Amino acid sequence: MNENQAAEPVEIDTTVAHEARVYDYWLGGKDNYPADRALGDVIAGHIPTIKTMARANRAFLARSVRYLVADAGITQFLDIGTGIPAAGNTHEVAQRLDPGARIVYVDKDPIVLAHARALMSGTPVGRTRFIHADLEDPRGILDNPALAETLDLGEPVAIMLVAIMMYFRDADRPCDIVATLLDAVPPGSHLVITHPTADFAPEAMAAVAASAEASGIAFQPRSHDDTLALFAGTELVAPGLVPVAAWRPDLTDGPTAVGDPHSAWYWSGIGRKP
């Protein structure tokens, strides 16, 4: 069953770069504008392989969902920081394995709200919903009626925070945000995080962060230890917190060769709430 939250009219300023549209550009999408492509190209000047890294991050999303459904038995997903729909959305991967899987997408960005219907074209027996909300207020997400109508928080849930926590500076207390979400779900729930890091190329990543900040986009890369701190209260599943291309490449739907796992500058992991 699909239940579409009414799409309210949105105004989108296409003259200012937007993180969701920049990411869409790197993935080869069509929902981006000159300002987005300009910032994307500036960042690519610092990291020529940025498009490959974005695709590696997207591929991890699919692998993690396959693991969660097939190996961990998870059938409920809270995907926060959804971004513009692209091939291999969470509900598509999950419902291919279990047609009854239920997914709630959350994003604050009007560009994503404008595409919300595409995020809810799931299976007849599954459920998908979109909540227009801000991760700065995790309690507001958890208290949204659409979440309770779609997910049973008495059963395990996978909390998906894929390439979203870098938009929160340390002053925003990101660990507290994650902890609030984890406190709301039962044992057996899982936490999925990918996070850009400067561990592999400090100067290049510093230039990327400066370019993003100059465009009005908060961007804070985190070290391995700082990313690990976001998993407090969970037990990491094998292979632990590793470069995104190195996390269970055997789950790839296609060729499994990844080359140098350090070529994509994201840490990635899945934690299980005991």
N, C-alpha and C positions, 0 to 999 in steps of 0.2 A: 504494500500500500504506500502510495506517495502522497504527501500532504504538503502543498506549496504554501508557504507563508506569503501573504499578499505582497507583491513588489511595489513599494512606494516609489514615486518619481524621484530621481536623483540627478543632481547637477555635478558634472565632472569637469574639472579644470584641466584641459589637455595641454595648457601652456607651461605647466609645472611638472617636473619629473615625479613619478610615483613608483614606489618600490614594487608593487604588484605588476605594473606594466613593464618596468625594466626587466623583471624576471621573465615575464611573458616574451619579451623581445629575445632574451638569451635562449629561451626554449624554442624559438622559431615560430612563435605565435603571431597573430595578426591584430591583437587588441592592444596596440601601443602607438605612440605618437612621436613626432620629432623630438620633443623634450626628453622623452623616455629613452629614445635611441641615442640621443646625444650623450646623456649620462652613462648609458650602457657602454658606449664606445670609449668614453673617458676612462671608465673602470677597466675596460678591455685593454686600454693602453698600458695600464699598470699590470694587468694579469691577462696576457694574450689568450690563455686557455679558459677564461671565465665561462664561456658557453659550454665547454665540456664539463666544467665543474657543476654548472647548473643542471645539466642532464644527469650527472652522476648522483646528485642529490635527489632528483626526481626518481631515478631508478631505485634508490634506496627505499623511497616511500613504498613502491610496489613490493619490494622484497620483504619489508617489515610487515606489511599487511598479510602477505602470504604466510609468513611465519606465524603471525598472531592467530589467524583463522585455522590453518592446517595443523600447527604444532601446539599452540597454546589454548586452542578451543575458544578464542574470543569471537563473539558475534556482535558486539556493541562498540561503536567508535565515536569519540568526541574529538573532532578534527578542528583545531583552532589555528587561525591564520591560514585559511584555506587557499587564498590566492585565486587568480583567474583560472577557470576550468581548463584543463589540458588533458591529453590522453593519459589514461591510467589514474583517474581520480580514485580516492579511497573506496567509495561505494562500488565502483566498477570492479576493482580487484576483489574486494571482500564478497560481493554478491555473486561473482563468478564462481567462487568456491562454496559459498553458502547463500543461496538466494534469499534466505530469511534474515540476513544481517541487517542491522539498523545503524544508521549513521546520522549524527548531527554535525553539520558544518557551522563554524563560527568565523566571522570576519567583521572588522569595523569599517572596511573601505567601501565607499560608494561604487567603485568600479566592480567590485565583486558582487555587491547587491544587484547591480544591473544584470549580472549573469547568473543570478541565483537559480533560475529555473533550470538551467543546464546542469546544475549540481543535484537536481532532484528527479532525474529521469532514471529511477532505479527499477528493480524488479517488482512484479505485481505483489509478491508476498513479503518483500522487505519494506523498510521504511527509511526515508531520507527527509531531513529538514534542514533549513538554513536559518540561523539566528544572526541578526545584525547587531553585534555587540563588540565590546572592547575588552581585550585580555587584561588591561589595566584594572578592570573590575571583575575578577574571577567569580566573586560571589554573585554578581549580577547575571553572569552566564549560567551558573548553577541554579539560580532561582527563576530563570526564564521558564514559563509554562510549557513552551515548545520542547524543552529538554525532557521534562517529566512525562510529556505525552509520547515521547519517542524512545527514550532509554529508561531501563529499570536500574536505578542506582543501587539496588540490592544485589545485583549480579555484576560480575566483573566487566570492566569497561577499559578500552584502550584509549588513553589520552595522547593525542598526536600533536606534538609541538615541533613540526618540521620547518626548520629555517625561519623561526619567528622570534626566538628569545634574544637575538642580537639587536633587536630594535628597542630593548630595555637596557638602560644604563644601570650601573650598580646602585645608584641612588634610588632607582625605582624598585629595589628589593626583589629581584626576579626569583630568588629562592623562595620567598614568601608567597609569591604568586603561584608557583608550582605546588608548594605545600598545601595551599588552600584547595587546589583541584584534587590532589591526592587524598586529602582528608575526607573528601566527599564520596570516594568510591571504596568498595570493599576489598578485602584481601583477594589476591588472584588477579587484580587489575594490573594493567601494564602502562608504562610511561615511555613514549618514543620521542627522542630529541635528536635533531641534527643542529650543529652550530658552527659557523665560520670561526677559523682560528688564525692567529698570527704565528703559531708555533713553527710552521714550515718555512715561512718567508716574511719575516717581521716588517721589512721596509716596504714591500709591495702591499701588504695588507694595511699598513698604516696609511699609505697613499689612498687606498680604496676608502678607508674610513673617513679620511679628510674630504674626499670628493663627495661622498654621500652626505656628510654633515654640511658641506657648503651648499648642497641642494636642498637642505632642510629636512634630511632624513637621518634620524638618530641611528647610529650603527656602532656597535661595540663587539669586536671579536673577543673570544675568550680562550684561555689556555686549556690544556687538558684538565688540570686540577680544578679550574673554575667551572668548566663544563660539568665535570664529575659532581661538583657540589649541587648542581641542579637535580641530581638523582637521589638526593638524601631521602631516606625512608623507603628505598627500594633495593632490591638485589639485582645487579646486572646479570643478564643472561649472556651466555657465551656468544661471541668472543669478547664481550666487554665493551669498553669505550674505545673505538678504533676509528681510523680514517674511513670516511663514508664508503669509498670504493672497496674497502676490505671487509665490510660487514656482510657475512654470509653470501658471497657471490654465487654459491651453488643454487640459490633460490631465484636467480635471474631467469626470466622467461625468454630464453634465447642464448646466444654465446656467453660463456662465463668469464672469458679473458678480461682482466681489468688493467693489465699493465702495471705501472707503478702506483700502488695505493696511496702514496703521498702526493699524487698529482692533483687531487681534489682536496682543497683545504677546508674540510669540514670534519669535526668530530661527530661520531654517531653512536647511538646505543639504545638499548631497550632495557628498562628496569621493571622488575616484577614486585608488586607490593606484597610482602609476606603476611 
